[in-house]
């Protein structure tokens, strides 16, 4: 079957554009990854799902992909305007009484484990910022030599005025950025909007490297310019990240990379929408976030979150609620049950399934229209297509969806547990919490963990507890 023309939304041009890989049939992608100073939350993971879905979709449509995702294990200041910000890596190291290296290793492992729970496939490479310091220094030296950066007292700044195109990605003009500078600005800067490429180390800093300008550490933005071009080259196809990366991070990346090379480096910029909780952006700084392991502890299948995310266009905001997640969990479980039944049916060739396949490919090619793809899943489920053909088609589509549709059904309850669950639910509704808690302990002894939700109690298999 011929593949449709792939069109992707480019944040830079604010339009859908035809994908034209620089290398025939191979799409090279750089993705902004985690800063490993704390656990990632499901809002972060939604952002990391974007390159996963992009690679899966492109491979389904016949392309090869090469994805690179950085691991930021170098601390940087949270406030680049003046020297008052906190370094996230060092704050976590101090609070947890660990070295920055121990902090980075722990949270990198946790990130990988959490991403795996959502079937986010591993990237081709995970460069760590600490291993690319030399490349960062070389890039900064090129920017200084080209008149795009300057050094003051061991700190190097990017001269925003030297790059007239600064602001095109975010639609910020230089005049607006300069006029919008507030508060006390670092007096060593030529312009309030200049940003740090290399920061002179202060006293007692743990992460320090030698440089031509004295001991210090890299700024946040220079890391991705150095790592992306070191691995993928001075031109590559797609750069992904969250909507919150557009400014200042990706704007700064463009200024650095293009000033150093003299040409466009990234062909297409793709950004994932934010995950919202009760009307506010889910964020570590706000404290309004969930880890995927917390959802699992509440009895939800982690892939229910993936199912939920597939219902929304990747570049739109998505409102998260436990009620919505519960609905996705039920729908996923029902789909797997149907899949199990269809898989057991006799093989029957059904040519009508081909029209569904064509429409699925068209949805993927249209800027990863996963909501349309999920609507096709529902339509196919209700259709008169032969059961065996449904199973075969859905199994193929799951290479993109990543929902483990062939996963076996939930483990059956131990003997006597069903009656205990019924009794506990009645006690809970009667507000007899003493009885409810006692039955919970009895269930735990049988290897059944129970969680109360707004929609009632949920259970999952767990290790047996001593009574």
LINCORSUL-V984695 format. One record per backbone hydrogen bond with DSSP energy under -0.5 kcal/mol. CO is the residue of the C=O (numbers start at 1). NH is the residue of the N-H. E is the energy in kcal/mol with one decimal. If there is no record, write none. Layout:
co	nh	e
CO	NH	E
CO	NH	E
//
This chain:
co	nh	e
6	19	-2.9
7	367	-2.1
8	17	-2.9
9	11	-0.7
10	13	-0.6
10	14	-2.2
10	15	-1.1
15	10	-2.8
17	8	-2.6
23	26	-2.2
25	64	-3.0
26	23	-0.7
26	28	-0.6
27	66	-2.3
28	237	-0.7
28	238	-2.0
29	68	-2.8
30	240	-2.6
31	70	-1.4
34	36	-0.7
34	72	-2.4
35	37	-2.0
35	38	-0.6
41	45	-2.2
42	46	-1.8
43	47	-1.4
44	48	-2.0
45	49	-1.3
46	50	-0.8
47	50	-0.9
47	51	-0.6
48	52	-0.9
49	53	-3.1
50	54	-2.6
51	55	-2.7
52	56	-2.5
53	57	-2.5
54	58	-2.6
55	59	-2.5
56	60	-2.1
57	61	-1.7
58	63	-2.8
59	62	-1.3
64	27	-2.9
66	29	-3.1
67	124	-1.9
67	125	-1.2
68	31	-3.1
70	72	-0.5
71	73	-1.2
71	129	-2.2
72	36	-1.5
76	88	-1.0
79	85	-0.7
81	186	-1.9
82	84	-2.8
82	85	-0.8
86	78	-1.3
86	88	-0.7
87	91	-2.6
88	92	-2.3
89	93	-2.0
90	94	-2.3
91	95	-2.6
92	96	-2.3
93	97	-0.6
93	98	-2.0
94	97	-0.6
99	103	-2.5
100	104	-2.6
101	105	-2.4
102	106	-2.3
103	107	-2.4
104	108	-1.9
105	109	-2.1
106	110	-2.0
107	111	-2.0
108	112	-2.3
109	113	-2.2
110	114	-2.7
111	115	-2.8
112	116	-2.0
113	117	-1.4
114	118	-0.8
115	118	-0.9
115	120	-2.4
116	119	-1.8
119	121	-0.8
125	69	-2.4
127	71	-2.7
128	131	-1.8
129	132	-2.0
130	133	-0.5
132	136	-1.8
133	137	-2.5
134	138	-2.3
135	139	-2.0
136	140	-2.5
137	141	-2.3
138	142	-1.8
139	143	-2.0
140	144	-2.4
141	145	-2.5
142	146	-1.8
143	148	-2.9
143	149	-0.8
144	147	-1.6
148	159	-2.9
150	157	-3.0
152	155	-1.7
155	152	-3.2
156	197	-3.1
156	198	-1.6
157	150	-2.1
158	160	-1.1
158	195	-0.6
159	162	-1.8
160	163	-1.6
163	166	-2.4
165	168	-1.8
167	171	-1.3
167	172	-1.7
173	177	-2.4
174	178	-2.6
175	179	-2.6
176	180	-2.0
178	181	-0.9
183	185	-0.6
186	189	-1.8
191	194	-1.8
195	158	-3.3
197	219	-2.4
198	156	-2.5
199	217	-1.9
202	205	-1.0
206	208	-0.9
209	216	-2.4
211	214	-1.7
215	201	-2.2
216	209	-2.9
217	199	-3.2
219	223	-0.7
220	223	-0.8
220	224	-0.6
221	224	-0.5
221	225	-1.2
222	226	-2.3
223	227	-2.6
224	228	-2.5
225	229	-1.8
226	230	-1.8
227	231	-1.7
228	232	-2.9
229	233	-0.9
236	267	-1.6
237	268	-1.6
238	30	-2.4
239	270	-2.8
240	32	-1.8
241	272	-2.5
242	245	-2.2
243	246	-1.1
245	250	-3.2
246	251	-1.2
248	252	-2.6
249	253	-2.1
250	254	-2.3
251	255	-1.9
252	256	-2.7
253	257	-3.0
254	258	-2.4
255	259	-1.5
256	260	-1.9
257	261	-1.9
258	262	-2.6
265	236	-2.7
268	239	-2.3
268	270	-0.5
269	11	-3.1
270	241	-1.1
272	243	-2.3
274	276	-0.5
274	318	-2.1
275	282	-3.0
276	320	-3.4
277	280	-1.7
280	277	-3.5
283	287	-1.0
283	288	-0.9
284	287	-0.5
287	289	-0.7
290	42	-2.5
291	294	-0.5
291	295	-1.5
292	296	-1.9
293	297	-2.2
294	298	-1.2
295	300	-2.1
296	299	-1.8
301	304	-2.4
301	305	-0.5
302	305	-1.4
302	306	-0.9
303	307	-2.5
304	308	-2.4
305	309	-2.7
306	310	-2.0
307	311	-0.5
308	311	-1.3
309	312	-1.5
313	316	-2.1
314	273	-3.0
318	276	-3.2
320	278	-0.6
321	325	-2.2
322	326	-2.5
323	327	-2.0
324	328	-2.0
325	329	-2.5
326	330	-2.2
327	331	-2.4
328	332	-2.5
329	333	-2.1
330	334	-2.6
331	335	-2.2
332	336	-2.2
333	337	-2.1
334	338	-2.4
335	339	-2.5
336	340	-2.3
337	341	-1.8
338	342	-3.0
339	343	-2.5
340	344	-0.9
342	345	-1.4
350	353	-1.4
351	354	-1.5
352	355	-0.8
352	356	-0.7
353	357	-1.9
354	358	-2.3
355	359	-1.9
356	360	-2.2
357	361	-2.2
358	362	-2.0
359	363	-2.0
360	364	-2.0
361	365	-2.3
362	366	-1.3
363	369	-2.4
364	368	-1.9
365	7	-3.1
365	367	-1.6
368	370	-2.4
369	373	-1.6
370	374	-2.9
371	375	-2.0
372	376	-1.6
373	377	-1.5
374	378	-1.9
375	379	-2.4
376	380	-3.1
377	381	-2.1
378	382	-1.5
379	383	-0.9
380	383	-0.7
386	389	-0.6
386	390	-2.3
387	391	-2.4
388	392	-2.1
389	393	-2.5
390	394	-2.8
391	395	-2.2
392	396	-1.5
393	397	-2.6
394	398	-1.9
396	399	-1.6
397	400	-2.2
397	401	-2.2
398	402	-2.2
404	407	-2.1
414	417	-2.0
414	418	-0.6
416	420	-1.6
417	421	-2.6
418	422	-2.1
419	423	-2.4
420	424	-2.6
421	425	-2.4
422	426	-2.0
423	427	-2.2
424	428	-2.6
425	429	-2.3
426	430	-1.7
427	432	-3.0
428	431	-1.3
431	433	-1.4
432	436	-2.2
433	437	-2.6
434	438	-1.9
435	439	-2.5
436	440	-1.9
437	441	-1.8
438	442	-1.7
439	443	-2.6
440	444	-2.3
441	445	-1.8
442	446	-0.9
443	446	-0.7
443	447	-0.5
443	448	-2.3
444	447	-1.0
444	465	-2.0
447	462	-2.4
449	460	-1.8
451	458	-3.1
453	456	-1.8
456	453	-1.6
458	451	-2.8
460	449	-2.7
//
